[in-house]
């Protein structure tokens, strides 16, 4: 749905680029911020199965409302639909992968790596397929000059994903008697907020006596990880722009591919396709090759390199934009460069960051770390929204160069934090932290 959000606002509502891009990034920010609420509801009250089920109804209903906007109330439908989808995502995004893990007994844990690989593969195949099909639906289901659903394009563009989600819910419900449904944990007396409250109110010694050394060290580890995550906000501020500023750049490019006119939003599918290729390639080929060459690829080093790789992605975008501003119409293939670079950066930053965080904090702080990670993503998109809303640029190329510099500063800040960071390893028995 997010793939066609900007083109919908610009082409069907007639809103200017800045407004459409700002709303898109506010929507992404809200979607990630609300995942904290969904995770909390699951852990505290309803469990993962019921949270996913109940909030997914909001996801389906949100698409139905957006599709119904064709009846003559597009703006109210957009607002209500986005709110419902944000609510729906809050139940799915923080809980689904953990729910998959719940289905395996302790003696089956060796299968998890394989299962999660297929799970991640399925998500990206679905993402790529959606990013190819929904722009085509919004464009009127065009076959050459013939548009099969021109008058109902909005209903098809938003309705088809909603129908597919409804079908997924039916399948999810069909297996309800077979699932392992882990009950909600309730209030954790040694959770992050409980330990933090005791530490602030009564001091370190009381916190250690009441909650134990591991819980206190875990609480402190969350703050250490937060400091590492903070510069990564810059990466997410750039990353999500493939659905906004990169789309608008593609609109001004030559999109003819052997006689087929590509929709600008379809270019976004390239990211999901590249991630499918890059994640296993880096894990099994690139990182081992670098290690054999004598370059120790620690998790912090991977993330740092990834952030620096994101810089030339926006330099490339700026160069293309300068070409357009000079009166040219470069081919859409030139955008492949920035997509390859941002996908490499995503592979090195995003895939590594959670692995890093889980090794640096005890299992009891997993919920706090997931919340922190989703807030990092949401804050990045929020930064982009604020810049789009309140900062003026004399040219599009200047806009992209601004973000390249912003990313460079973020990468340098991360390098400083990483150099000062002292890794720890929490032992499995729960005895505490040891220097890594």
C-alpha positions as CSV (number, residue, x, y, z in Angstrom):
1,X,0.0,0.0,0.0
2,X,2.8,2.4,0.9
3,X,4.2,1.9,-2.7
4,X,1.3,3.7,-4.2
5,X,0.6,6.3,-1.4
6,X,2.7,9.1,-2.9
7,X,1.5,8.6,-6.5
8,X,-2.1,8.4,-5.2
9,X,-1.8,11.7,-3.3
10,X,-0.2,13.5,-6.3
11,X,-2.1,12.0,-9.2
12,X,-5.6,11.5,-7.7
13,X,-5.8,14.2,-5.0
14,X,-3.6,16.8,-6.8
15,X,-1.4,17.4,-3.8
16,X,2.1,18.9,-4.4
17,X,5.2,16.8,-4.1
18,X,6.3,18.2,-0.7
19,X,2.9,17.6,0.9
20,X,2.6,14.1,-0.5
21,X,6.2,13.1,0.6
22,X,5.7,14.6,4.1
23,X,2.5,12.7,4.7
24,X,4.1,9.5,3.4
25,X,6.9,9.8,5.9
26,X,4.6,10.8,8.8
27,X,2.6,7.6,7.9
28,X,5.8,5.4,8.0
29,X,6.9,7.1,11.3
30,X,3.5,6.4,12.9
31,X,3.5,2.8,11.6
32,X,6.8,2.0,13.3
33,X,6.1,4.0,16.5
34,X,2.8,2.2,17.0
35,X,4.6,-1.2,16.9
36,X,5.8,-0.5,20.4
37,X,2.1,-0.4,21.5
38,X,1.4,-3.7,19.6
39,X,4.3,-5.4,21.2
40,X,3.3,-4.2,24.7
41,X,-0.3,-5.4,24.2
42,X,0.9,-8.8,23.2
43,X,3.4,-9.2,26.0
44,X,1.2,-7.8,28.7
45,X,-2.4,-8.7,27.9
46,X,-3.4,-10.7,24.8
47,X,-0.5,-12.9,23.7
48,X,0.8,-12.9,20.1
49,X,-1.9,-15.0,18.5
50,X,-4.8,-12.8,19.5
51,X,-2.9,-9.5,19.0
52,X,-2.0,-10.4,15.4
53,X,-5.6,-11.6,14.7
54,X,-7.5,-8.7,16.2
55,X,-5.3,-5.9,14.9
56,X,-5.1,-7.4,11.5
57,X,-8.8,-6.7,11.1
58,X,-7.9,-3.0,11.2
59,X,-5.4,-3.6,8.4
60,X,-8.0,-5.2,6.2
61,X,-10.6,-2.5,7.1
62,X,-8.1,0.2,6.4
63,X,-7.6,-1.0,2.8
64,X,-11.4,-1.3,2.4
65,X,-11.9,2.3,3.4
66,X,-9.1,3.5,1.1
67,X,-10.7,1.6,-1.8
68,X,-14.1,3.0,-1.0
69,X,-12.6,6.5,-1.4
70,X,-13.5,6.2,-5.1
71,X,-17.2,6.8,-4.1
72,X,-16.4,10.5,-3.6
73,X,-14.8,11.0,-0.2
74,X,-11.1,10.4,-1.0
75,X,-9.5,12.7,1.6
76,X,-11.5,11.4,4.6
77,X,-11.0,7.8,3.3
78,X,-7.2,8.4,3.1
79,X,-7.0,9.7,6.7
80,X,-9.2,7.0,8.2
81,X,-7.6,4.3,6.1
82,X,-4.1,5.2,7.1
83,X,-5.0,5.3,10.8
84,X,-6.6,1.8,10.5
85,X,-3.6,0.4,8.7
86,X,-1.2,1.9,11.3
87,X,-3.2,0.1,14.0
88,X,-3.1,-3.1,12.0
89,X,0.6,-3.0,11.4
90,X,1.1,-2.4,15.1
91,X,-0.1,-5.9,15.8
92,X,1.6,-7.7,12.9
93,X,5.1,-6.2,12.6
94,X,6.4,-6.7,16.2
95,X,4.7,-10.1,16.8
96,X,4.6,-12.2,13.6
97,X,8.3,-13.3,13.6
98,X,8.2,-14.2,17.3
99,X,4.9,-16.1,16.7
100,X,6.7,-18.2,14.1
101,X,9.4,-19.0,16.6
102,X,6.8,-20.0,19.2
103,X,5.7,-22.9,17.0
104,X,9.0,-24.8,17.6
105,X,9.8,-27.0,20.6
106,X,13.2,-26.8,22.3
107,X,14.4,-29.9,20.5
108,X,13.3,-28.3,17.1
109,X,15.3,-25.0,17.6
110,X,17.9,-26.2,15.2
111,X,15.3,-25.7,12.4
112,X,14.8,-22.0,13.2
113,X,17.6,-20.7,11.0
114,X,16.2,-22.5,8.0
115,X,12.6,-21.5,8.8
116,X,13.4,-17.8,9.3
117,X,15.4,-17.8,6.1
118,X,12.3,-18.9,4.2
119,X,10.1,-16.5,6.3
120,X,12.3,-13.6,5.3
121,X,12.4,-14.8,1.7
122,X,8.6,-15.0,1.6
123,X,8.3,-11.5,3.0
124,X,10.6,-10.0,0.3
125,X,8.9,-12.0,-2.5
126,X,5.6,-10.6,-1.3
127,X,7.0,-7.1,-1.1
128,X,8.5,-7.3,-4.6
129,X,5.3,-8.7,-6.1
130,X,3.2,-6.1,-4.4
131,X,5.5,-3.3,-5.6
132,X,5.2,-4.5,-9.1
133,X,1.4,-5.1,-9.2
134,X,-0.1,-2.2,-7.2
135,X,1.4,0.6,-9.3
136,X,0.0,-1.2,-12.4
137,X,-3.4,-1.4,-10.8
138,X,-3.4,2.3,-9.8
139,X,-2.4,3.2,-13.3
140,X,-5.6,1.6,-14.6
141,X,-4.5,-2.0,-15.3
142,X,-2.9,-0.8,-18.6
143,X,-2.1,-3.1,-21.4
144,X,-0.5,-0.8,-23.9
145,X,-3.0,2.0,-24.7
146,X,-5.9,0.0,-23.2
147,X,-6.8,0.6,-19.5
148,X,-9.1,-2.1,-18.1
149,X,-9.8,-0.5,-14.8
150,X,-9.2,3.2,-15.4
151,X,-12.4,4.5,-13.6
152,X,-11.9,2.2,-10.6
153,X,-8.1,2.3,-10.4
154,X,-8.1,3.4,-6.7
155,X,-10.4,0.7,-5.7
156,X,-8.2,-1.9,-7.4
157,X,-4.9,-0.4,-6.2
158,X,-6.0,-0.4,-2.5
159,X,-8.6,-3.1,-2.7
160,X,-6.5,-6.0,-4.0
161,X,-3.9,-5.8,-1.2
162,X,-6.8,-5.7,1.3
163,X,-8.5,-8.8,-0.3
164,X,-5.2,-10.7,-0.2
165,X,-4.7,-9.7,3.5
166,X,-8.3,-10.9,4.2
167,X,-7.4,-14.2,2.5
168,X,-4.3,-14.5,4.7
169,X,-6.4,-13.9,7.8
170,X,-8.7,-16.8,6.7
171,X,-5.7,-19.1,6.4
172,X,-4.3,-17.8,9.7
173,X,-7.7,-18.6,11.4
174,X,-7.8,-22.1,9.7
175,X,-4.8,-23.2,11.6
176,X,-5.9,-21.8,15.0
177,X,-6.3,-25.3,16.6
178,X,-2.8,-26.3,15.6
179,X,-0.9,-23.3,16.8
180,X,1.3,-23.1,19.9
181,X,-0.2,-20.0,21.7
182,X,2.2,-18.7,24.3
183,X,0.2,-16.8,26.9
184,X,1.0,-13.2,27.7
185,X,3.8,-12.8,30.2
186,X,2.0,-10.1,32.2
187,X,3.9,-7.5,34.1
188,X,7.6,-8.4,34.3
189,X,8.9,-7.3,37.8
190,X,12.4,-7.2,36.3
191,X,11.6,-5.6,33.0
192,X,13.3,-2.5,31.7
193,X,10.8,0.1,33.0
194,X,10.5,-1.6,36.4
195,X,14.3,-1.6,36.9
196,X,14.7,1.9,35.6
197,X,12.0,3.2,38.0
198,X,13.7,1.6,40.9
199,X,17.1,2.9,39.8
200,X,15.9,6.4,39.5
201,X,13.8,6.4,42.7
202,X,16.0,4.4,45.1
203,X,19.4,4.2,43.6
204,X,21.7,1.5,42.2
205,X,22.1,-0.6,45.4
206,X,18.4,-1.0,46.0
207,X,17.8,-1.8,42.3
208,X,20.4,-4.6,42.4
209,X,19.0,-6.0,45.6
210,X,15.4,-5.9,44.3
211,X,15.9,-7.0,40.7
212,X,19.3,-8.6,40.6
213,X,22.6,-7.8,38.9
214,X,21.6,-9.2,35.5
215,X,18.4,-7.0,35.3
216,X,20.3,-3.9,36.3
217,X,23.1,-4.6,33.8
218,X,20.5,-5.3,31.2
219,X,18.8,-2.0,31.8
220,X,22.1,-0.2,31.4
221,X,22.8,-2.2,28.2
222,X,19.6,-0.9,26.6
223,X,21.0,2.7,27.1
224,X,24.3,1.6,25.6
225,X,22.5,0.1,22.6
226,X,20.4,3.3,22.3
227,X,23.6,5.3,21.9
228,X,24.7,2.9,19.0
229,X,21.2,3.1,17.4
230,X,21.0,6.9,17.6
231,X,23.2,7.7,14.5
232,X,21.4,5.0,12.6
233,X,18.4,7.4,12.6
234,X,20.3,9.1,9.7
235,X,20.3,6.0,7.7
236,X,16.5,5.4,8.0
237,X,15.9,9.1,7.1
238,X,17.5,8.3,3.8
239,X,16.3,4.8,3.3
240,X,12.5,5.4,3.2
241,X,12.9,8.0,0.5
242,X,12.8,5.3,-2.2
243,X,9.0,5.6,-1.8
244,X,8.9,9.4,-2.0
245,X,11.7,11.5,-3.5
246,X,13.1,8.7,-5.6
247,X,9.7,8.0,-6.9
248,X,9.3,11.7,-8.0
249,X,12.7,11.6,-9.6
250,X,11.7,8.5,-11.6
251,X,8.6,10.4,-12.8
252,X,10.9,12.7,-14.8
253,X,13.0,9.9,-16.3
254,X,12.7,7.8,-19.4
255,X,10.9,4.6,-18.3
256,X,10.6,2.9,-21.6
257,X,12.0,-0.7,-21.4
258,X,11.9,-2.4,-24.8
259,X,8.6,-0.8,-25.6
260,X,7.0,-1.3,-22.1
261,X,6.3,1.8,-20.1
262,X,7.4,1.1,-16.6
263,X,5.4,2.8,-13.7
264,X,7.7,4.9,-11.5
265,X,6.6,3.2,-8.3
266,X,7.4,-0.3,-9.7
267,X,11.1,0.7,-9.5
268,X,10.8,0.2,-5.7
269,X,10.5,-3.5,-6.2
270,X,14.2,-3.5,-7.0
271,X,15.1,-3.1,-3.4
272,X,13.3,-6.2,-2.2
273,X,14.7,-8.2,-5.1
274,X,18.3,-7.0,-4.3
275,X,17.8,-7.8,-0.6
276,X,16.9,-11.4,-1.5
277,X,20.2,-11.7,-3.4
278,X,22.4,-9.7,-1.0
279,X,21.5,-11.1,2.4
280,X,22.8,-14.7,1.6
281,X,25.5,-13.4,-0.6
282,X,27.0,-11.2,2.1
283,X,26.6,-13.9,4.8
284,X,28.2,-16.8,2.8
285,X,30.5,-15.0,0.3
286,X,31.3,-11.4,1.0
287,X,31.9,-11.4,4.8
288,X,34.0,-14.7,4.7
289,X,36.1,-13.4,1.8
290,X,36.8,-10.2,3.7
291,X,37.7,-12.2,6.8
292,X,40.1,-14.4,4.8
293,X,41.7,-11.2,3.4
294,X,42.5,-10.1,7.0
295,X,39.6,-7.6,7.6
296,X,37.8,-8.6,10.7
297,X,34.1,-7.9,10.0
298,X,32.7,-7.2,13.5
299,X,29.1,-6.3,13.7
300,X,29.9,-2.7,14.5
301,X,32.3,-2.5,11.5
302,X,29.6,-3.9,9.2
303,X,27.1,-1.3,10.3
304,X,29.6,1.5,10.0
305,X,30.6,0.5,6.5
306,X,27.0,0.2,5.5
307,X,26.3,3.7,6.7
308,X,29.1,5.1,4.6
309,X,27.9,3.2,1.6
310,X,24.5,5.0,1.9
311,X,26.3,8.3,1.2
312,X,27.1,7.8,-2.5
313,X,23.5,6.5,-3.1
314,X,22.3,10.0,-2.6
315,X,25.2,11.6,-4.4
316,X,24.2,9.4,-7.4
317,X,20.6,10.6,-6.9
318,X,21.8,14.2,-6.9
319,X,23.8,13.7,-10.1
320,X,20.8,12.3,-11.9
321,X,18.7,15.2,-10.6
322,X,21.2,17.7,-11.9
323,X,21.0,16.0,-15.3
324,X,17.2,16.4,-15.2
325,X,17.4,20.0,-14.1
326,X,19.7,20.7,-17.1
327,X,16.9,19.6,-19.4
328,X,17.8,16.0,-19.9
329,X,15.7,12.8,-19.5
330,X,18.0,10.1,-18.3
331,X,16.9,6.5,-18.5
332,X,15.4,4.8,-15.4
333,X,18.3,2.3,-15.5
334,X,20.5,5.0,-13.9
335,X,18.5,4.7,-10.7
336,X,19.7,1.1,-10.4
337,X,23.0,2.6,-9.0
338,X,21.4,4.2,-6.0
339,X,19.1,1.2,-5.4
340,X,22.1,-1.2,-5.3
341,X,24.0,1.1,-2.9
342,X,21.1,1.6,-0.5
343,X,20.4,-2.2,-0.6
344,X,24.0,-2.9,0.3
345,X,23.7,-0.4,3.1
346,X,20.5,-2.0,4.3
347,X,22.1,-5.5,4.3
348,X,25.0,-4.3,6.4
349,X,23.1,-2.0,8.8
350,X,19.6,-3.4,9.3
351,X,20.3,-7.1,9.2
352,X,23.3,-6.7,11.5
353,X,21.9,-4.2,14.0
354,X,19.4,-6.5,15.8
355,X,21.9,-9.4,15.9
356,X,24.3,-6.9,17.6
357,X,21.6,-5.7,20.0
358,X,20.6,-9.2,21.1
359,X,24.2,-10.2,21.9
360,X,24.6,-7.0,24.0
361,X,21.6,-7.4,26.3
362,X,20.0,-10.3,28.3
363,X,16.9,-12.1,27.0
364,X,14.7,-10.2,29.5
365,X,15.4,-6.9,27.7
366,X,14.4,-8.2,24.2
367,X,11.1,-6.4,24.2
368,X,12.8,-3.1,25.1
369,X,15.4,-3.6,22.4
370,X,12.7,-4.3,19.7
371,X,10.8,-1.2,20.8
372,X,14.0,0.8,20.6
373,X,14.7,-0.5,17.1
374,X,11.3,0.3,15.7
375,X,11.5,3.8,17.3
376,X,14.8,4.2,15.5
377,X,13.1,3.5,12.1
378,X,10.1,5.7,12.9
379,X,12.3,8.6,14.1
380,X,14.3,8.4,10.8
381,X,11.1,8.8,8.8
382,X,9.9,11.5,11.1
383,X,13.1,13.5,10.5
384,X,12.5,13.3,6.7
385,X,9.0,14.5,7.2
386,X,10.1,17.5,9.2
387,X,12.8,18.4,6.7
388,X,10.3,18.1,3.8
389,X,7.7,20.2,5.6
390,X,9.9,23.0,7.0
391,X,13.1,23.3,4.9
392,X,13.2,24.8,1.4
393,X,15.7,23.8,-1.2
394,X,16.6,25.8,-4.3
395,X,16.9,22.6,-6.4
396,X,16.2,18.9,-6.3
397,X,19.9,18.1,-6.6
398,X,20.5,20.3,-3.6
399,X,17.9,18.4,-1.7
400,X,19.7,15.1,-2.4
401,X,23.1,16.5,-1.6
402,X,21.7,17.7,1.8
403,X,20.8,14.1,2.6
404,X,24.2,12.9,1.4
405,X,25.9,15.3,3.8
406,X,23.4,14.4,6.6
407,X,24.3,10.7,6.1
408,X,28.0,11.4,6.1
409,X,27.7,13.2,9.4
410,X,25.6,10.3,10.8
411,X,28.2,7.8,9.6
412,X,31.0,9.7,11.2
413,X,29.0,10.0,14.5
414,X,28.5,6.2,14.4
415,X,32.2,5.6,13.8
416,X,33.0,7.6,16.9
417,X,30.4,5.8,19.0
418,X,31.5,2.4,17.7
419,X,35.2,3.2,18.6
420,X,34.2,4.1,22.1
421,X,31.8,1.2,22.6
422,X,33.0,-1.7,24.8
423,X,31.2,-4.9,23.8
424,X,29.9,-7.2,26.4
425,X,28.5,-10.8,26.1
426,X,25.6,-11.9,28.4
427,X,26.2,-15.5,29.4
428,X,23.3,-18.0,28.8
429,X,23.0,-19.0,32.4
430,X,22.0,-15.5,33.3
431,X,24.9,-14.8,35.6
432,X,25.7,-11.4,34.2
433,X,27.7,-9.7,31.6
434,X,31.3,-10.3,30.6
435,X,33.6,-8.2,28.6
436,X,33.7,-9.4,25.0
